Amino acid sequence: MVDLANVAVYLAVAAGFAVVSLILAWILRPKIGGAVKESVYECGMPAQGDTGVRTNIRFYSFALLFVLFDVETLFLYPWAVQARSGSPASLAVIGIFVGVLFLGLLYAWRLGALEWE
């Protein structure tokens, strides 16, 4: 029961700290507004045209494929370190894993997700 009381006190102090910090940030925030706040600050020139540029979906699909195969490499590394001491069953399991990876790569290749025009 004492442990729960300690946890409750800890949570109360944490919540109180968060609330007090937010209130102080609201009270002490800078009150600058108007022309200064809305002036151009990044490159010194006002934006021309529409700022909502549409990005091609190929960037995202290519990045997702890279992350996917990169994470799968992380799964292969521990197995490669212990490959000599593994059993034939572990070899079969990693063979199935690499086979599924290869099928996924072939599928992405066939769809044209790896081609950059």
QUIPE-V35084 format. One record per residue. N is the residue number from 1. OMEGA is omega in degrees with one decimal (999 if undefined). Layout:
# QUIPE-V35084
N/OMEGA, N/OMEGA
This chain:
# QUIPE-V35084
1/179.5, 2/179.8, 3/178.5, 4/177.2, 5/177.7, 6/178.8, 7/179.1, 8/177.9, 9/179.1, 10/178.6, 11/178.8, 12/178.7, 13/179.4, 14/178.9, 15/177.9, 16/177.9, 17/179.7, 18/-178.5, 19/-179.8, 20/179.0, 21/178.8, 22/178.4, 23/178.6, 24/177.7, 25/178.6, 26/-178.3, 27/-173.1, 28/-178.9, 29/178.5, 30/-177.1, 31/-179.8, 32/-179.5, 33/175.2, 34/-173.2, 35/-178.3, 36/-177.2, 37/-177.6, 38/179.9, 39/-179.4, 40/-176.6, 41/-175.8, 42/-177.0, 43/177.7, 44/-179.7, 45/176.8, 46/-178.6, 47/178.0, 48/178.8, 49/-178.3, 50/-179.9, 51/178.0, 52/-177.3, 53/178.9, 54/-179.8, 55/179.8, 56/-177.9, 57/-179.9, 58/176.7, 59/-177.7, 60/-179.5, 61/177.7, 62/178.8, 63/178.7, 64/176.4, 65/177.8, 66/180.0, 67/180.0, 68/-178.4, 69/176.0, 70/178.4, 71/177.8, 72/173.9, 73/176.8, 74/177.3, 75/-179.7, 76/-174.5, 77/179.2, 78/177.8, 79/-179.4, 80/178.9, 81/-177.1, 82/-173.2, 83/-177.1, 84/-178.0, 85/-178.2, 86/179.8, 87/175.6, 88/177.8, 89/178.4, 90/175.3, 91/178.3, 92/-179.4, 93/-179.4, 94/174.3, 95/176.2, 96/179.4, 97/179.7, 98/176.8, 99/177.1, 100/176.0, 101/-179.1, 102/177.0, 103/176.2, 104/177.0, 105/177.1, 106/178.9, 107/178.5, 108/179.4, 109/-179.3, 110/177.6, 111/-179.5, 112/-179.0, 113/-178.4, 114/180.0, 115/-178.9, 116/-176.4, 117/999
